[in-house]
Amino acid sequence: MLFKLTGSSCSGKTTLAFAVAGRLGKVAVHDTDELGVPEDADLRWRHRMTEMWVRRALDYQDRGIDLLLSGQSPLGELLAAPSAPLLDGIAVCLVDVADPVRRARLAERNPGRWDPEAIDAYIGWAAWHRKHALDPSHRPDVIIDNSWPEMVWRWTGWNSGDPRWRTQVLDTTNRPVTESVDQVEQWITEQRHAHHAGQLPLSHGWAS
């Protein structure tokens, strides 16, 4: 199955993904940016890449291996990827952090790279992620307008009570990294158990 750690920049997604990898069996870990991000990267590029990673997850699935993927695509984009219904299971976790901490991390990561307007955009993207995680009807235009034409927005009729619309939220603010890694490990273990028990909402057939 595919496990996705999502969220805006500097929340700790990639750090957690690779830190937890050694604790789990039969899992491959990747970050969506590891193949490089072009200067002209836009929404359509992110959507195409999401589909590419879903296909990579299907390759792992055929070999009996789960994929743990970190990146900024939210639940709605993942479910809209053309090949997403072929996955035998999907689980998404929003890795979040308080806005002041995110601002400080962005400033420290690449000093001078982002101007205040760009940093504000990351903060706004984080705020949208939080609301999207709870309610599919919150500003779907943010990811649908001018999207890659191959995307299939299967969930636009869902509401916040739909059991398939489920994103675990992990706030890393003031948490030791080891504690957050423990939380990610526990989440993956729980989702695997739910899948094996036939209780995972986003298991094969969820799009029917």
Solvent accessible surface area in square Angstrom, and as a share of the most:
residue,aa,sasa,rsa
1,M,11,0.05
2,L,0,0.00
3,F,0,0.00
4,K,4,0.02
5,L,0,0.00
6,T,3,0.01
7,G,0,0.00
8,S,1,0.00
9,S,11,0.07
10,C,7,0.04
11,S,1,0.00
12,G,26,0.25
13,K,17,0.07
14,T,55,0.32
15,T,79,0.46
16,L,4,0.02
17,A,0,0.00
18,F,104,0.43
19,A,48,0.38
20,V,0,0.00
21,A,27,0.21
22,G,79,0.76
23,R,106,0.39
24,L,26,0.13
25,G,48,0.46
26,K,157,0.66
27,V,27,0.15
28,A,17,0.13
29,V,22,0.13
30,H,31,0.14
31,D,22,0.12
32,T,21,0.12
33,D,74,0.38
34,E,85,0.38
35,L,104,0.52
36,G,40,0.38
37,V,79,0.45
38,P,55,0.35
39,E,184,0.82
40,D,115,0.59
41,A,37,0.29
42,D,79,0.41
43,L,33,0.17
44,R,101,0.37
45,W,43,0.15
46,R,53,0.19
47,H,0,0.00
48,R,108,0.39
49,M,33,0.15
50,T,11,0.06
51,E,10,0.05
52,M,54,0.24
53,W,1,0.00
54,V,1,0.00
55,R,137,0.50
56,R,69,0.25
57,A,3,0.03
58,L,28,0.14
59,D,79,0.41
60,Y,26,0.10
61,Q,43,0.19
62,D,121,0.63
63,R,156,0.57
64,G,49,0.47
65,I,44,0.22
66,D,21,0.11
67,L,1,0.00
68,L,0,0.00
69,L,6,0.03
70,S,0,0.00
71,G,4,0.04
72,Q,48,0.21
73,S,7,0.05
74,P,2,0.01
75,L,2,0.01
76,G,0,0.00
77,E,0,0.00
78,L,3,0.02
79,L,0,0.00
80,A,0,0.00
81,A,0,0.00
82,P,44,0.27
83,S,6,0.04
84,A,0,0.00
85,P,33,0.21
86,L,107,0.53
87,L,1,0.00
88,D,45,0.23
89,G,0,0.00
90,I,2,0.01
91,A,7,0.05
92,V,3,0.02
93,C,2,0.01
94,L,4,0.02
95,V,0,0.00
96,D,12,0.06
97,V,1,0.01
98,A,36,0.28
99,D,44,0.23
100,P,98,0.61
101,V,46,0.27
102,R,1,0.00
103,R,99,0.36
104,A,48,0.37
105,R,82,0.30
106,L,0,0.00
107,A,54,0.42
108,E,128,0.57
109,R,134,0.49
110,N,56,0.29
111,P,111,0.70
112,G,83,0.80
113,R,161,0.59
114,W,44,0.15
115,D,83,0.43
116,P,104,0.65
117,E,137,0.62
118,A,31,0.24
119,I,23,0.12
120,D,71,0.37
121,A,64,0.50
122,Y,51,0.19
123,I,19,0.10
124,G,41,0.40
125,W,37,0.13
126,A,1,0.01
127,A,39,0.30
128,W,17,0.06
129,H,4,0.02
130,R,70,0.26
131,K,112,0.47
132,H,2,0.01
133,A,8,0.06
134,L,127,0.63
135,D,45,0.23
136,P,3,0.02
137,S,76,0.49
138,H,47,0.21
139,R,126,0.46
140,P,41,0.26
141,D,51,0.27
142,V,52,0.30
143,I,0,0.00
144,I,43,0.22
145,D,82,0.42
146,N,124,0.64
147,S,16,0.11
148,W,46,0.16
149,P,100,0.63
150,E,99,0.44
151,M,13,0.06
152,V,69,0.40
153,W,47,0.16
154,R,60,0.22
155,W,1,0.00
156,T,79,0.46
157,G,75,0.72
158,W,31,0.11
159,N,95,0.49
160,S,66,0.43
161,G,64,0.62
162,D,24,0.12
163,P,85,0.54
164,R,56,0.20
165,W,13,0.05
166,R,136,0.49
167,T,21,0.12
168,Q,87,0.39
169,V,75,0.43
170,L,10,0.05
171,D,68,0.35
172,T,11,0.06
173,T,31,0.18
174,N,148,0.76
175,R,85,0.31
176,P,80,0.50
177,V,84,0.48
178,T,92,0.53
179,E,71,0.32
180,S,2,0.01
181,V,5,0.03
182,D,68,0.35
183,Q,70,0.31
184,V,1,0.01
185,E,47,0.21
186,Q,94,0.42
187,W,11,0.04
188,I,0,0.00
189,T,52,0.30
190,E,84,0.38
191,Q,28,0.12
192,R,42,0.15
193,H,117,0.52
194,A,23,0.18
195,H,44,0.20
196,H,146,0.65
197,A,65,0.51
198,G,66,0.63
199,Q,134,0.60
200,L,9,0.04
201,P,33,0.21
202,L,5,0.03
203,S,31,0.20
204,H,122,0.55
205,G,41,0.40
206,W,12,0.04
207,A,41,0.32
208,S,131,0.85
